[in-house]
Amino acid sequence: MSRTGGLGFSLRLRASSVRLEGDRAFLEDPCEVSHARACRLKVGERVQLLFEDGRRASCTVVSASRGSLELRIEGFETLKRPYPVLVLMALPSRSALEEAVRTLTELGVRAIGVFRSERSHSSSTGEVRLERLRRIAVEASKQSGNPYLPEVSFLGSLEEAVGLCLGPIACAAPSEGEGEVSPLGRLLAERISRGMPVELIVGPEGGFSGGEISLLRERGVPLARLGRLTLRSPTAAVAASALALGLSEVLG
């Protein structure tokens, strides 16, 4: 529950349940009101409201009660939605997955999917865990000021993940697919220049199995490489997403 010191706002809050009346906003979401109370938000302090449609409102606290927060809206700005980047990653350890979701949300990816690979980490993926990942995404959006929340889901298997994509790229380990692997930047530039969404499939830290490589080839999924070093799957997911979003600023 950290504040956003040094950014001109005491706190950022999501406008998931807000009532607008003229220049006033009445925030009634129990979680966000509780967050504000825990941070001891005071009358006169400045906060930023994040709306799901991309708007960000600069506000001043007028009053705070146990169940509601009254804010005076000083102005709106609308952030352009980042280029559509979808990340489908093999299940890593719990802590690594949580950190990946946090960082990918801060970057602005459109969706994050998790699938179980033959070499995935043995952690379970119950409903409670998915809800935790979604809460982490919410907190990361407030920390970064990103009004757009990614969809977070569990896809089951690699085959299911591939089946949901239109033209995915699989990020391969340095030892995989020798002679058949393209530089990731080249494949990303081709897709972005054509206005295609970027769909990244990131394998487990031990690499795709032989059967999974065969599946990717059968489905026509190109293998791409970020470099010659072996990256942890969350690191590869973040690096590939950052590269795609950076290229979209130049080519989009």
N, C-alpha and C positions, 0 to 999 in steps of 0.2 A: 504494500500500500504506500508506495513512495510518491512524493510530490514531484512536480516538474520544475524544480528550482532553476532559475536562470533563463527560463524560456518565456517569461512574461505572464505565466499562468501559475496559480498555486496547484491546480489539479486539472486533469482531463477526465471527462465522464462521457459515457455512451448514452445517447438519447434514445434508448430502446423503448421507454415508456414516458413520453413527455407530452404535455398539453401546452399549446401555444395560444396566447391571447395578446394580440398587439405586440408590444415590445417585451412581453414577459413570457418566460418559459417555466412551467411547473413540472419538475422532474419527480416522478412518482415510482420509479423502479426501486423495489426494496433493496436490491443488491447495491445499486449505485448510491442511493441515499445512505445506506449503511457504510459504504466506502467513504463518503464525504464526512460522515460523523466520526469514523475511526481516524480520519486525517485531521479532525478538529477544524474543519473549514469554518471560517468566520464571516460575518456580514462585512461587505466591502471588498472581500478578496475576489480576484479574477479567476474564472475557470473557462475551459473550452469544452463545448459540447460537440460530440462527433455523431453525425447522422449517417445512416446506412446508405443514403443516396449520394454521399460524397461531400455534403456540406459540413463546414465547421463553423460554429458560432462562438464569437467572443462574448463573454457574459460577466456580469458582476453579481455577487450574491446579495440578495435583498433580505431574505429570511430563511431560516433553516429550522425545521421541526423534526420530530421523530419519524414521520412518514412522508415528508415532502420537502423539496428544496425549491425556493422561488428565486429565479434569476432574471436580471434585466439584460436583454440582448442588445449588444452594442453594434453588431454587424455580422454578416455572413461572408464566407468565401467558399468556393466549390473547387475541390481537387479533381483533376482529371483522373479517371480510373487507369491504373497501370496496364500495360500490354498484357493480354491473357496468357499467363504462364501457369501450367498445371504440373504439379510434381507428384509422381507416384513412386514411393520408395519402399524397399524391402524393410521389414520390421527390424530395427536395431534394438539396443537395450532401452529400457524405459527412460533413463535420464537423457540418453542421446536423442531419443525421439522427442522428448519434451523441449529440449534446447533447439532442435531443428524446427519444430512448430513455432516456437517463439521467434526465431530469426527469420524464417520464411514469411511470417506475418508482418514483421517489421519491413521486409523488403517489398511486400505488396503482391505476393503471388495470389492467383485466383482460387486455387483449390489445392488441398493436400490429401493424398490418398495413401494408405498403408496396406501392403499386401504381404502375405507370408510366402517367403521363398524357401527353397530346399535347404538353404544355408542361413536362414534367418536366425536371429537371436531367439531363445526359447521362451521369452516373456509372453504372457497371455495378453489378449486384447478384449477385455470385457467391456460392458457398457459403461461402467464407472470410469474406466480409463479414457474412453472416448470423450465423456463429459469433461474430464479433467483437461484433456487436450484442447477442447473448445474454450474452457475457462482461461487456459494459458494464452490462447489466441486473442481473447478479449483483452486481457491485461497487456499483451504486447501491442495491440492496436492503440491502447490509451498511452502507453509509454512512448510510442513512435509518432502519435498523431495521425495514424492511418485510419480513416473512417470506414474503409472497406474490410470486412471480415472474410477470410477464406473459408470455404466449405471444407470440413475435416471429416473424413470417413474411413472405414475399414473395408477393403475390397475383396478380401479372401485370398485368392491365388494370383500368380503372375498371369495366368491365362485370362482370368477375369479382368485384370487391369488392362491388358492389351486389347481385350474385346471392347472396352469402353472408349478407346481412343480412335481418332480419325487418322492421324499420321504421327505416331510417337517416335521418339529417338531414345535409344537405350544407351545409358552411360556405362561403358565397359571398363573393367580393370585393365591395367597396362599389359597383363599377360593374356588377355582374352582376344580371340578373333584376329590373330595376326594376319595381315594382308587384306583384311576386310573392314578395317576400322578407319573412319574419317575423323578429321579434327572437328570437335564439337562446334567451334565458332563458325566453320564453313556451313555446316548443316543448319545452324540457327539463322545465319544470315540469309540463306536461301528461303527459309520459311517466313521469316519476318518481312523480307522484301516483297513477298507475295501476299502478305496480310493474313497468313495462316497462324492459328494459335500454336503456342509452343507446349508440347506434351513431353515431359521428361520422365523416363523410367530409370530409376536408380537402383542398382542391384545391391546385394548385401556386401559386407566388408570382405567376405571370402570370395567374392565374385559369383557370377551366375554359374550354375551347374551345367554340365554338358547337355543335359536334356533341355534346360531352359534356353541355352544358346540355340539349340535346334528349333525350339518353339519360336523364338524371335525371328530366326531366318525364314521359317515356314510362313510366318505372318508378314514377311517383308519389312520388318523393323530394322532400320540401319543401326549399326553399332558405332558409337562415337567415343572419343577419348578426350579428357580434359588436359592430360599431360602424361609424363612418363613416371610420375610418382604415384604410389598407392595411397588413396584417400579413404578415410572412413566414409561410410555411406551418407551420414548427415552432412559432413563437410562437402562431399561431392554434390549433394542436392542444393546446398546453399550457394556454392561456387557456380554451378551451372545456371541456377536461377538468376544470380546477380549478373552473369555474362549475358543471358537472354534479355534481361530488363535494360541493361546498359546498351546493348545493340539496338533495342527497340527505340531508344531515345535518338539514335543516330539515323537509323534506317526507316523508322516508322513514320 
